[in-house]
């Protein structure tokens, strides 16, 4: 029999936080999120979803946790979302989504959307819908293949699709891409620097390039230094690269190590006045060269909005092929 409980105590929150590690123990395709990111998601000052009414909800079966979900309502109470959704069976998954919607109705929400990332610097979102045979990139979402059906059973429809591309660095396409990047750097007087190490230079680049492509965590009120410090704690091997015009940073990229011969390209952002002027190509060409020196053989470009033609074209021209697809869902309640 399935029972609903809310994680309110410290022990309850800990059980909520650790559930995925227990659920996917022994599953080689599960990429464990950084422990800092998970802990931060439980705190209001680091989780933007906790600004309004919210609840960490658990489904228990025979005394053991069978599912979890964070249900959160916006500050104005008109809409809500769910996050941190994990379940051990379709029945437990449906029960978790239903209790999340019940919480939303109680607080007057008219629509629920998700799964959304639980923290501003979280690089995973949505539900994995295709690509189950291959381990997702580091800090990306992993779930069982029946999750999409659970969402359909609960009346949700997909509203957004995200893609992950794998770029083999030894392909002829990458060699051509590097030549184009070198040409673009010379043509537009650009200079790319891979792996900036000085936090002051990193924060300066973040400030100069800030745009709609920047992750939410790099545009918040906490400041660039704190955002960068938190990301380094979440993923100690994170690498920051920038492309400069004169002394000004006009683009940057964030890469996350995989611990194997793979790395994840998590963010590419270019200042609006330097788009279509070779900045992204010059930056990635230099970054690829640095990754190859580190022994990386495959670069995972993830996550890319399926409607973002520029980012898709950037990955495809480098020889990238789609390996994973994720979806966000929504429904009226």
C-alpha positions as CSV (number, residue, x, y, z in Angstrom):
1,X,0.0,0.0,0.0
2,X,1.3,3.4,-1.0
3,X,1.3,6.2,1.6
4,X,2.1,9.9,1.3
5,X,4.5,11.7,3.7
6,X,6.2,15.1,3.7
7,X,9.9,15.4,4.5
8,X,10.0,18.1,7.2
9,X,12.5,16.9,9.7
10,X,16.3,16.8,9.1
11,X,16.2,13.0,8.8
12,X,13.3,13.2,6.4
13,X,15.1,15.7,4.2
14,X,18.2,13.5,4.3
15,X,16.2,10.5,3.2
16,X,14.6,12.6,0.4
17,X,18.1,13.7,-0.7
18,X,19.7,10.3,-0.7
19,X,16.8,8.4,-2.4
20,X,18.2,8.5,-6.0
21,X,21.6,7.1,-4.8
22,X,19.7,4.1,-3.3
23,X,17.3,3.8,-6.2
24,X,20.1,3.6,-8.8
25,X,22.7,1.8,-6.8
26,X,24.6,-0.5,-9.2
27,X,23.1,1.2,-12.3
28,X,26.1,2.1,-14.5
29,X,24.1,4.6,-16.6
30,X,23.2,6.8,-13.6
31,X,25.4,9.9,-13.3
32,X,25.2,10.9,-9.6
33,X,24.7,14.7,-9.3
34,X,27.2,16.6,-7.2
35,X,26.4,16.4,-3.5
36,X,26.7,20.1,-3.1
37,X,24.0,20.7,-5.8
38,X,21.6,18.3,-4.1
39,X,22.1,19.8,-0.7
40,X,21.6,23.3,-2.1
41,X,18.4,22.3,-3.7
42,X,17.0,21.7,-0.2
43,X,17.7,25.3,0.8
44,X,15.6,28.3,0.0
45,X,18.6,30.6,-0.5
46,X,19.9,28.4,-3.3
47,X,16.8,27.0,-4.8
48,X,14.7,29.5,-6.8
49,X,11.7,27.1,-6.6
50,X,11.4,27.6,-2.9
51,X,10.3,31.3,-3.0
52,X,6.6,30.4,-2.6
53,X,4.6,27.5,-1.0
54,X,6.4,24.2,-1.5
55,X,6.7,20.7,-0.1
56,X,9.2,17.8,-0.3
57,X,6.8,14.9,-0.8
58,X,7.5,11.2,-0.4
59,X,5.6,8.1,-1.4
60,X,6.2,5.1,0.9
61,X,5.5,1.5,0.2
62,X,5.6,-0.9,3.2
63,X,7.6,1.7,5.2
64,X,10.2,2.3,2.5
65,X,10.5,5.2,0.2
66,X,9.2,4.4,-3.3
67,X,9.1,7.9,-4.9
68,X,9.9,11.5,-4.2
69,X,9.0,14.9,-5.7
70,X,9.3,18.6,-4.9
71,X,6.1,20.5,-5.5
72,X,6.4,24.3,-5.6
73,X,4.0,27.1,-6.3
74,X,5.1,30.5,-7.7
75,X,5.1,33.5,-5.4
76,X,2.0,34.9,-7.1
77,X,0.2,31.6,-6.7
78,X,-0.9,31.4,-10.3
79,X,1.2,28.5,-11.5
80,X,3.6,25.9,-10.1
81,X,6.2,23.3,-11.0
82,X,7.6,20.0,-9.8
83,X,11.3,19.0,-9.5
84,X,13.5,16.2,-8.0
85,X,11.1,13.6,-9.3
86,X,12.3,10.0,-8.8
87,X,10.3,6.8,-8.5
88,X,10.9,3.1,-8.2
89,X,7.8,1.9,-10.1
90,X,5.2,3.4,-12.4
91,X,2.6,3.1,-9.7
92,X,4.8,5.1,-7.2
93,X,5.6,7.6,-9.9
94,X,1.9,8.2,-10.7
95,X,1.2,8.6,-7.0
96,X,4.0,11.1,-6.6
97,X,2.8,13.2,-9.5
98,X,-0.8,13.1,-8.3
99,X,0.2,14.3,-4.8
100,X,2.3,17.0,-6.3
101,X,-0.8,18.2,-8.2
102,X,-3.0,18.0,-5.1
103,X,-0.6,20.3,-3.3
104,X,-0.7,22.7,-6.3
105,X,-4.5,22.8,-6.3
106,X,-4.6,23.4,-2.5
107,X,-2.6,26.6,-3.1
108,X,-4.6,27.8,-6.1
109,X,-2.1,27.0,-8.9
110,X,-3.8,26.6,-12.3
111,X,-0.9,24.9,-14.1
112,X,2.0,22.7,-13.2
113,X,5.2,22.3,-15.3
114,X,8.3,20.1,-14.9
115,X,10.6,18.6,-14.0
116,X,12.6,21.8,-13.6
117,X,16.2,22.0,-12.3
118,X,16.2,22.2,-8.5
119,X,19.0,24.8,-8.3
120,X,20.2,27.8,-10.3
121,X,23.5,26.1,-11.2
122,X,22.0,22.6,-11.9
123,X,22.7,21.5,-15.5
124,X,20.1,18.7,-15.7
125,X,16.4,19.2,-16.5
126,X,13.4,17.3,-17.9
127,X,12.8,13.6,-18.2
128,X,15.0,11.3,-20.3
129,X,12.9,10.1,-23.2
130,X,15.4,8.7,-25.7
131,X,19.0,7.4,-25.4
132,X,18.6,4.9,-22.5
133,X,21.3,2.6,-23.9
134,X,24.1,5.2,-23.3
135,X,25.1,6.8,-20.0
136,X,24.0,10.5,-20.0
137,X,26.6,13.3,-19.7
138,X,27.9,14.2,-16.3
139,X,25.2,16.0,-14.2
140,X,22.5,15.2,-16.7
141,X,19.2,13.4,-15.8
142,X,18.9,9.6,-15.8
143,X,15.6,7.8,-15.3
144,X,13.9,4.5,-16.3
145,X,12.2,4.3,-19.7
146,X,8.7,4.2,-18.3
147,X,8.8,7.7,-16.9
148,X,7.4,9.3,-20.1
149,X,4.4,7.0,-20.0
150,X,3.7,8.0,-16.4
151,X,3.6,11.6,-17.5
152,X,1.1,10.8,-20.2
153,X,-1.0,8.7,-17.8
154,X,-1.2,11.8,-15.5
155,X,-2.5,14.0,-18.3
156,X,0.7,15.9,-19.1
157,X,1.9,16.9,-22.6
158,X,5.5,17.7,-23.6
159,X,6.1,21.4,-24.0
160,X,9.8,21.6,-24.4
161,X,12.5,19.3,-25.8
162,X,16.2,19.3,-24.9
163,X,19.0,17.5,-26.8
164,X,22.4,16.1,-26.0
165,X,25.0,15.8,-28.8
166,X,28.1,13.6,-28.7
167,X,31.1,15.1,-30.7
168,X,33.9,12.6,-31.4
169,X,37.1,14.8,-31.3
170,X,39.0,12.6,-33.8
171,X,36.4,13.0,-36.5
172,X,37.2,14.9,-39.8
173,X,34.4,17.3,-39.0
174,X,36.2,18.5,-35.9
175,X,39.5,18.9,-37.9
176,X,37.6,21.2,-40.3
177,X,35.9,23.0,-37.4
178,X,39.2,23.8,-35.9
179,X,40.5,25.3,-39.1
180,X,37.4,27.4,-39.4
181,X,37.9,28.5,-35.8
182,X,41.5,29.6,-36.5
183,X,40.2,31.5,-39.6
184,X,37.5,33.2,-37.6
185,X,40.0,34.2,-34.8
186,X,42.3,35.8,-37.4
187,X,39.4,37.4,-39.4
188,X,37.8,39.1,-36.4
189,X,40.9,39.7,-34.2
190,X,39.7,37.2,-31.6
191,X,41.8,35.4,-29.0
192,X,40.5,32.3,-27.2
193,X,41.9,31.2,-23.9
194,X,41.1,27.7,-22.6
195,X,41.0,27.0,-18.9
196,X,41.1,30.4,-17.2
197,X,42.3,29.8,-13.6
198,X,42.2,33.3,-12.0
199,X,38.7,33.7,-10.4
200,X,38.9,37.4,-10.9
201,X,39.3,36.9,-14.7
202,X,36.4,34.4,-14.7
203,X,34.1,36.7,-12.9
204,X,35.1,39.6,-15.2
205,X,34.3,37.5,-18.2
206,X,30.9,36.5,-16.7
207,X,30.1,40.1,-16.1
208,X,31.1,41.3,-19.6
209,X,29.3,38.5,-21.5
210,X,26.1,38.4,-19.4
211,X,23.2,37.8,-21.7
212,X,20.1,35.6,-22.0
213,X,22.3,32.6,-22.9
214,X,24.0,32.8,-19.4
215,X,22.7,30.2,-16.9
216,X,20.4,31.6,-14.3
217,X,23.0,30.9,-11.6
218,X,25.3,33.4,-13.3
219,X,22.7,36.1,-13.5
220,X,21.4,36.0,-9.9
221,X,21.7,38.5,-7.1
222,X,24.5,36.6,-5.3
223,X,27.2,37.8,-7.6
224,X,29.5,36.2,-10.0
225,X,32.2,35.3,-7.5
226,X,29.8,33.4,-5.3
227,X,28.1,31.7,-8.3
228,X,31.5,30.6,-9.7
229,X,32.7,29.4,-6.2
230,X,29.5,27.3,-5.8
231,X,29.9,25.7,-9.2
232,X,33.5,24.8,-8.4
233,X,32.3,23.1,-5.2
234,X,29.6,21.2,-7.1
235,X,32.0,20.0,-9.7
236,X,35.7,20.5,-8.7
237,X,37.1,19.8,-12.2
238,X,34.9,22.4,-13.9
239,X,36.8,24.4,-16.7
240,X,36.0,27.9,-17.8
241,X,37.2,29.2,-21.2
242,X,36.8,32.6,-22.8
243,X,37.2,34.4,-26.2
244,X,38.4,38.0,-26.1
245,X,38.3,40.9,-28.5
246,X,41.0,43.3,-27.5
247,X,40.9,43.2,-23.7
248,X,37.1,42.4,-23.5
249,X,35.6,39.0,-23.0
250,X,32.9,38.4,-25.7
251,X,32.1,34.8,-25.0
252,X,32.7,31.9,-22.6
253,X,32.2,28.2,-22.3
254,X,31.8,25.9,-19.2
255,X,33.0,22.3,-19.5
256,X,32.5,19.6,-16.9
257,X,34.8,16.6,-16.6
258,X,33.4,13.1,-16.7
259,X,36.2,11.2,-15.0
260,X,36.6,9.1,-18.2
261,X,37.6,10.2,-21.8
262,X,34.4,12.2,-22.0
263,X,33.6,15.8,-21.0
264,X,30.5,17.9,-21.1
265,X,30.1,21.2,-22.8
266,X,27.5,22.6,-20.4
267,X,27.3,26.3,-21.5
268,X,28.3,28.5,-24.4
269,X,27.4,32.1,-24.2
270,X,28.3,34.9,-26.6
271,X,27.7,38.7,-26.2
272,X,24.9,39.8,-28.5
273,X,27.1,42.2,-30.4
274,X,29.6,39.5,-31.3
275,X,27.1,36.8,-32.6
276,X,27.6,35.6,-36.1
277,X,31.2,37.0,-36.0
278,X,33.0,33.7,-35.3
279,X,33.3,34.1,-31.5
280,X,31.7,30.7,-30.7
281,X,33.6,28.8,-33.3
282,X,37.0,30.3,-32.3
283,X,36.2,29.6,-28.7
284,X,35.2,26.0,-29.2
285,X,38.2,25.3,-31.6
286,X,40.6,26.4,-28.9
287,X,38.6,24.4,-26.2
288,X,38.7,21.2,-28.3
289,X,42.5,21.5,-28.7
290,X,42.8,21.8,-24.9
291,X,40.5,18.9,-24.2
292,X,42.4,16.6,-26.6
293,X,45.6,17.4,-24.6
294,X,43.7,16.3,-21.5
295,X,42.9,12.9,-23.1
296,X,39.2,13.7,-23.9
297,X,37.9,11.8,-26.9
298,X,34.2,12.7,-26.8
299,X,32.7,16.1,-26.0
300,X,29.0,16.0,-25.0
301,X,27.2,19.2,-25.9
302,X,24.3,19.2,-23.5
303,X,21.6,20.4,-23.0
304,X,20.6,22.2,-26.2
305,X,17.0,23.5,-26.6
306,X,15.7,21.7,-29.7
307,X,14.4,25.1,-31.0
308,X,17.8,26.8,-30.6
309,X,18.9,26.5,-34.2
310,X,22.2,28.3,-33.7
311,X,23.3,26.0,-30.9
312,X,22.2,22.9,-32.8
313,X,24.0,24.1,-35.9
314,X,27.2,24.7,-33.8
315,X,27.1,21.1,-32.5
316,X,26.2,19.5,-35.9
317,X,28.9,21.3,-37.8
318,X,31.5,19.9,-35.4
319,X,30.2,16.4,-36.2
320,X,27.9,16.0,-33.3
321,X,25.1,13.4,-33.3
322,X,22.1,13.3,-31.0
323,X,22.5,10.8,-28.2
324,X,19.8,11.7,-25.6
325,X,16.5,13.6,-25.6
326,X,14.8,15.1,-22.6
327,X,11.3,16.6,-22.3
328,X,9.6,19.1,-20.0
329,X,5.9,18.5,-19.4
330,X,3.0,20.7,-18.4
331,X,-0.8,20.5,-17.8
332,X,-3.7,22.5,-16.4
333,X,-4.9,21.5,-12.9
